[in-house]
Structure formats: structure tokens, C-alpha cells
């Protein structure tokens, strides 16, 4: 599904434009989700080397999400989804939910629940691999 909007830091994001060169990790999470909190450091780490966009699902208005990010020292890019509209469009019923989208804009991998950093990095690598 299309995914575009203004990130909490004010930058514009468009998944179609972001996937032109490299795969993108689309990560749905919630401030009230304990498993999501466990995985925040992993997502932060992956966002340093890979294209990542996260969606804060039903976690309150922008100010509440920003407070949560500050309290947990999370720096990954966030689209807010206070009503869960984007989550519904993507078929997300539980968080955390990870989607790896390849450079052609296709969803290559979907994971629900805790996923290791190595596992997510391997999926991103595989989604971007092009046989010689």
C-alpha cells in the first residue's frame, strides 16, 4: 500500500521514492507495546545503516510520541498513526510488525513479533540483492 506523509521531525517521506535505490524496512510499533520497547535499540541501530521508516500505531498525538522517543533515546524516523489508519491499510493487527520492501516496491518479507537485528539486516540484504 502507499505510504507517504510528514515524519515527526518535519521531513517528507514517500515509500515509492525511498525504495528506488535500496530496500526499506517499514516497522509498525506502539508506545504501549513492551515487545516494541525491547526492539527499539535494534531498530535504531538498523536505521544508522539502512533505510527505515517506522509507524507509531495508536500511540497518541505527535507530542506524546515525541516524548516517548525522547524518554527512550530513540532516533529512528517516525510517521504517526494515531487512529491506526495506516496500520489497517497494511493489514497490521499486532505490533511489532516489520515489512521489508524491495527496490521494486514489493513487500519481500513480513515479520510479526520480536525479530533479531541480524534477521532484519539479512532480510534487507536479501531484498536488495541482484544477481550479477
SVG drawing of the C-alpha trace seen along z (x, -y; Angstrom):
<svg xmlns="http://www.w3.org/2000/svg" viewBox="-8 -20 36 34">
<polyline fill="none" stroke="black" stroke-width="0.4" points="0.0,0.0 1.1,-3.6 2.9,-5.1 3.7,-8.8 3.5,-11.7 5.4,-14.0 7.7,-12.5 7.7,-13.8 11.0,-15.6 9.2,-17.6 10.8,-15.8 8.6,-14.3 8.6,-10.6 7.3,-8.6 7.9,-4.9 7.9,-4.8 10.7,-7.3 12.6,-5.7 12.7,-2.3 14.1,-3.4 17.7,-2.5 17.6,-0.3 15.2,1.9 13.4,0.2 12.3,1.5 8.8,0.4 8.3,1.0 5.0,0.7 5.2,0.2 3.3,-1.3 4.4,-3.2 2.3,-0.9 3.9,2.3 6.5,3.9 8.0,6.0 8.3,2.9 10.3,1.2 12.6,4.2 13.2,3.9 13.7,0.0 17.5,0.2 17.7,2.7 15.6,0.5 17.7,-2.5 20.8,-0.5 19.5,0.7 18.4,-2.9 22.0,-4.0 23.0,-1.8 19.7,-1.1 16.6,-2.9 14.0,-2.6 10.6,-4.3 8.6,-3.5 4.9,-4.0 3.8,-4.7 0.4,-3.0 -2.3,-4.2 0.3,-5.8 -1.3,-9.3 -0.8,-12.6 2.6,-13.7 3.7,-15.3 3.1,-12.1 5.0,-10.0 7.9,-12.5 8.0,-12.4 8.1,-8.6 11.0,-8.7 12.9,-11.2 12.4,-9.1 13.8,-6.0 16.5,-7.9 15.1,-6.5 16.2,-8.4 14.6,-6.5 12.2,-8.2 8.6,-8.1 5.3,-8.6 2.5,-9.0 -0.6,-6.9 -2.8,-7.9 -6.0,-6.2 -4.3,-3.2 -5.4,-4.1 -2.0,-3.2 -1.8,-0.1 -5.2,1.0 -4.1,0.3 -1.1,2.5 -3.1,5.3 -1.3,4.8 -3.3,6.3 -0.4,6.7 2.9,5.0 5.7,5.0 5.3,5.7 8.2,5.5 7.9,5.3 11.0,5.4 10.1,3.6 12.5,4.2 13.7,1.6 10.8,2.5 8.3,1.6 7.3,5.2 6.9,6.5 9.5,9.3 9.4,10.2 6.8,9.8 7.5,10.5 5.2,10.0 6.6,10.0 10.2,9.7 12.8,10.1 16.6,10.0 18.7,7.3 20.7,9.8 17.5,11.3 16.2,7.9 19.6,7.0 19.8,10.3 16.3,9.7 17.2,6.2 20.3,7.5 18.4,10.3 15.7,7.9 18.4,5.7 20.5,8.5 20.5,8.5 22.1,11.4 25.1,10.4"/>
</svg>
